[in-house]
Amino acid sequence: GAGVSQSPSNKVTEKGKDVELRCDPISGHTALYWYRQRLGQGLEFLIYFQGNSAPDKSGLPSDRFSAERTGESVSTLTIQRTQQEDSAVYLCASSTGTLRRNEQFFGPGTRLTVL
Amino acid sequence: GNSVTQMEGPVTLSEEAFLTINCTYTATGYPSLFWYVQYPGEGLQLLLKATKADDKGSNKGFEATYRKETTSFHLEKGSVQVSDSAVYFCALGILSGGYNKLIFGAGTRLAVHP
């Protein structure tokens, strides 16, 4: 596709339920990133993929959060037993590689609301 | 540690006014610096970047200069337009484990009225 896409665009769930958020990166981009943006705050890094591997998971806030990537393409971020503090916009970005000057291209985000 | 501090918004200006959004950073090593913009209802887009000290990034009339001595990367535009209304994020790029890890400021909302 032309850009990074994410689905769903909005997700409302009840506390304690599991949710899956999907990211489709730009075709051919080997690097993929997940971020979280809480209301009125900047982006918090969650996880980085190079290919299907995740060399940096340091931003995942707890073991309720996990992510995978398959086929060096689609990635899924899963949040188990959601809590109200998980409410945020979850952003995905992709880039061509790991060189320091490579631009990250962002998707429109998934707005997650946990009731 | 590595962090970015940018001025709190919202910043409200009249069309054609001069814009400055302050950004300062704390970093180990030699970071790259970025400004991203988020227009209403859209994803983040890279606005400009600078990869070493004294570099000036520019795009769409916006400029920012990488000042190592003051650890700053302030965003400026000489004459803003209503279409510049958006949230602006300053970010630091640090090489970490072989990749460019971005650390973002909290964002500054800009509202330009006619």
Interface residues (C-beta under 8 A of the other chain):
Chain A: G3 V4 A31 Y33 Y35 G40 Q41 G42 L43 E44 F45 Y48 Q50 P55 D56 L91 A93 S95 T98 L99 R100 R101 N102 E103 Q104 F106 G107 P108 G109
Chain B: V4 S32 Y36 G41 E42 G43 L44 Q45 L46 K49 T51 F89 A91 G93 L95 S96 G97 G98 Y99 N100 K101 L102 I103 F104 G105 A106 G107
